[in-house]
Amino acid sequence: MMNIGVVGLGGGASQMIPAFVRHPHLRITAAADTDQSQLDQFRRVYSGETYLSAAALCRSSAVDAVYIATPNQFHTEHALTALEQGKHVLVEKPMTLTLDDADRMIEAADRHGVQLAVNAKHSFEPRIRKLREIVLRGDLGRLRMLNYWYFSDWLYNPRTAEELNPALGGGVPWRQGPHQIDMIRTLAGGLVRSVRAVTGVWDPSRPVAGSFSSFLEFENGAVATVVYSGYDHFNSTTLTHAVDDGPNWSEPEPARARQALRQAGSAEAETAMKKARRFGGSSRSGPALPWILGGPLIVSFDRGDVRLTPKGLLIYGDEDVQEMVTPAEVDGHDGVAAEFYEAVTENRRPLNDGRWGKATLEVLLALFESGKARREVLLSHQVAARD
């Protein structure tokens, strides 16, 4: 049994903890947070140790591995604290905010002989893994093009101060971009050659990038567009769930998050709304829709196109259309938990190790650099996918 300590009981932890619980060989034994009420709630549910600092948790003999789900600006500090104590680390995306800090984390893991993994959970979703198998087997010929477009209400959902501070890794590219970019890199083999992109700050009252539009070219010749808008007008589930579920799907109400934020009326009210989305909060109840179905992902090959559906994959071939059903009882959270456990127990680098996380980070940084300089940015720290 591998004992997991959780650092940061926010929304990310609320989604990952159930996957740890479902895994037969993982056990949650401790949590650290700066909010004592969150720790009290954790203790009521899991009866584990609780700490007000990451450093104290990392010194516990009851913890073998640490899952870090604190705000982006603390990832490096908390990961290094855990690694220096000889703990294996699974850190939330993005792994950190600079390439130098990514190198520090990788070096510390290597020096202490422990595993470092980045929580690229959606790249372990059954649909994405099946799509990668199709790429590797060459079922539809050579991979040519990937297009992933996502429109949501992210910017107007309740946000903390750091989520609205670009210097602290706030905004859509930092918070949502890693999901899309990591999946696209996984499917296309990992080696992005160059990035051309633009980020958008359209609302002075929420002074972070709420959108990005990018074009990625891979070393193998595949190309991809990756687009995200969090400005809460159009919702791209209309192009996924509504297409397949028809009358059983209710289209989201436009600008609902904007309206709720206006009704809240103050920063204090927004903070309270955000807290309700943390571990054990009232807004965390009920199953969530698969994140990857929030916008259309279409992957094109020589002999067909593939898109994601609520049941799995729809494959448009030369002769017919076939549906490939994927397991409904597991998702990417389960997949990344299993990969992390197996990497630790088999003493091997996880597929989503620090070097892979650094390569995804390099693409994120290129989004901003390309938009600012208005030019193509060539990459130099990419690593190939290991299957």
Long-range contacts (C-beta under 8 A, 24 or more apart in sequence): 1-25, 1-26, 1-27, 2-26, 2-27, 2-64, 2-65, 2-341, 2-344, 2-345, 3-27, 3-28, 3-29, 3-30, 3-62, 3-63, 3-64, 3-65, 4-28, 4-29, 4-30, 4-63, 4-64, 4-65, 4-66, 4-67, 5-29, 5-30, 5-31, 5-32, 5-49, 5-57, 5-58, 5-60, 5-62, 5-63, 5-65, 5-66, 5-67, 5-87, 6-30, 6-31, 6-32, 6-42, 6-66, 6-67, 6-69, 7-31, 7-32, 7-33, 7-54, 7-57, 7-66, 7-67, 7-68, 7-69, 7-70, 7-78, 7-82, 8-32, 8-33, 8-68, 8-69, 8-70, 8-71, 8-74, 8-78, 8-92, 9-33, 9-35, 9-38, 9-39, 9-41, 9-42, 9-69, 9-278, 9-279, 9-280, 10-69, 10-70, 10-71, 10-277, 10-278, 10-279, 11-277, 11-278, 11-284, 12-69, 12-92, 12-119, 13-67, 13-69, 13-278, 13-279, 14-277, 14-278, 14-279, 14-280, 14-281, 14-284, 15-288, 15-333, 16-67, 16-69, 16-119, 16-121, 16-333, 16-337, 17-279, 18-333, 19-331, 19-333, 19-334, 19-336, 19-337, 20-67, 20-337, 22-334, 22-337, 23-334, 23-337, 23-338, 23-341, 25-341, 25-345, 26-337, 26-341, 29-60, 29-62, 29-63, 30-57, 30-60, 30-62, 30-63, 31-57, 32-56, 32-57, 35-275, 35-278, 38-278, 38-279, 38-280, 41-279, 41-280, 42-279, 42-280, 45-280, 54-78, 54-81, 54-82, 55-81, 58-82, 58-84, 58-85, 58-87, 59-85, 63-87, 64-88, 64-344, 65-89, 65-90, 65-115, 65-340, 65-344, 66-90, 67-91, 67-119, 68-92, 69-119, 71-160, 71-162, 71-163, 71-168, 71-169, 72-96, 72-97, 72-162, 72-168, 72-169, 72-170, 72-174, 72-175, 73-97, 73-162, 73-168, 73-169, 75-101, 76-101, 76-104, 76-105, 79-105, 79-108, 79-116, 80-104, 80-105, 80-108, 83-108, 83-109, 83-112, 83-114, 83-116, 84-108, 84-112, 86-112, 86-114, 87-114, 88-114, 88-115, 88-116, 88-117, 88-340, 88-344, 89-114, 89-115, 89-116, 89-117, 90-117, 90-118, 90-119, 90-336, 90-340, 91-116, 91-117, 91-118, 91-119, 91-357, 92-118, 92-119, 93-118, 93-119, 93-120, 93-178, 93-179, 93-182, 93-357, 93-360, 94-118, 94-169, 94-174, 94-178, 94-357, 94-360, 94-361, 94-364, 95-354, 95-357, 95-358, 95-360, 95-361, 96-361, 97-168, 97-169, 97-174, 98-365, 99-358, 99-361, 99-362, 99-365, 99-381, 102-354, 102-357, 102-358, 102-361, 103-358, 105-354, 106-354, 106-355, 106-358, 109-354, 115-340, 115-343, 115-344, 115-349, 115-350, 115-353, 116-353, 116-354, 117-336, 117-339, 117-340, 117-343, 117-350, 117-352, 117-353, 117-354, 117-357, 118-352, 118-353, 118-354, 118-356, 118-357, 118-360, 119-336, 119-352, 120-178, 120-179, 120-182, 120-183, 120-186, 120-336, 120-352, 120-356, 120-357, 120-360, 121-331, 121-332, 121-333, 121-335, 121-336, 122-179, 122-182, 122-183, 122-291, 122-292, 122-332, 123-182, 123-183, 123-186, 123-332, 123-336, 123-352, 124-332, 124-334, 124-335, 124-336, 124-338, 124-339, 124-352, 125-290, 125-292, 125-331, 125-332, 125-335, 126-312, 126-326, 126-327, 126-330, 126-331, 126-335, 127-290, 127-292, 127-308, 127-312, 127-313, 127-326, 128-183, 128-186, 128-187, 128-292, 128-332, 129-335, 130-312, 130-313, 130-324, 130-326, 131-187, 131-299, 131-306, 131-313, 132-186, 132-187, 132-385, 132-387, 134-301, 134-306, 134-315, 135-187, 135-188, 135-189, 135-299, 136-387, 140-301, 140-302, 140-303, 140-304, 140-306, 140-315, 140-317, 141-301, 141-302, 141-303, 141-304, 142-301, 142-302, 143-187, 143-188, 143-220, 143-222, 143-299, 143-300, 143-301, 144-221, 144-222, 144-223, 144-300, 144-301, 144-302, 145-222, 145-223, 145-224, 145-299, 145-300, 146-184, 146-187, 146-188, 146-222, 146-223, 146-224, 146-225, 146-297, 146-298, 146-299, 146-300, 147-224, 147-225, 147-296, 147-297, 147-298, 147-300, 148-180, 148-183, 148-184, 148-224, 148-225, 148-226, 148-227, 148-295, 148-296, 148-297, 148-298, 149-225, 149-227, 149-228, 149-236, 149-239, 149-295, 149-296, 150-176, 150-180, 150-227, 150-228, 150-229, 150-236, 150-294, 150-295, 151-228, 151-229, 151-231, 151-233, 151-234, 151-235, 151-236, 151-295, 152-176, 152-228, 152-229, 152-230, 152-232, 152-235, 152-236, 152-294, 152-295, 153-230, 153-232, 153-235, 153-252, 153-255, 153-256, 153-257, 153-258, 154-210, 154-228, 154-230, 154-232, 155-203, 155-206, 155-208, 155-210, 155-230, 155-231, 155-232, 156-206, 156-230, 156-231, 156-232, 156-255, 156-257, 156-258, 156-260, 156-261, 157-257, 158-261, 158-264, 158-270, 158-271, 158-273, 158-274, 158-276, 158-277, 159-206, 159-270, 159-274, 160-271, 160-274, 163-208, 164-206, 164-207, 164-208, 165-208, 166-207, 166-208, 166-209, 170-208, 171-199, 171-201, 171-208, 171-209, 171-210, 172-208, 172-209, 172-210, 172-211, 172-212, 172-228, 172-229, 172-230, 173-199, 173-209, 173-212, 173-228, 173-364, 173-367, 173-368, 174-364, 176-228, 176-230, 177-212, 177-226, 177-228, 177-364, 177-367, 178-360, 178-361, 178-364, 179-291, 179-292, 180-226, 180-228, 181-216, 181-226, 181-360, 181-363, 181-364, 182-352, 182-360, 183-292, 183-297, 184-216, 184-224, 184-226, 185-359, 185-360, 185-363, 185-385, 186-385, 187-299, 188-218, 188-220, 188-222, 188-224, 189-218, 189-219, 189-220, 189-222, 189-384, 189-385, 190-356, 190-359, 190-382, 190-383, 190-384, 190-385, 191-218, 191-219, 191-220, 191-382, 191-383, 191-384, 192-216, 192-217, 192-218, 192-219, 192-359, 192-362, 192-363, 192-379, 192-382, 193-217, 193-218, 193-219, 193-378, 193-379, 193-382, 194-376, 194-377, 194-378, 194-379, 195-363, 195-366, 195-367, 195-370, 195-376, 195-377, 195-379, 196-370, 196-375, 196-376, 196-377, 197-366, 197-367, 197-368, 197-370, 197-371, 198-370, 198-371, 199-367, 199-368, 199-371, 200-229, 202-231, 203-231, 209-368, 212-367, 212-371, 214-367, 214-370, 216-363, 219-382, 228-295, 232-256, 232-257, 232-258, 236-294, 236-295, 236-296, 237-289, 237-293, 237-294, 237-295, 239-295, 239-296, 240-293, 240-294, 240-295, 240-296, 240-308, 240-309, 240-310, 241-289, 241-293, 241-310, 244-309, 244-310, 244-311, 245-310, 290-331, 291-332, 292-332, 349-386, 351-385, 351-386, 351-387, 355-383, 356-383, 356-385, 358-383, 359-383
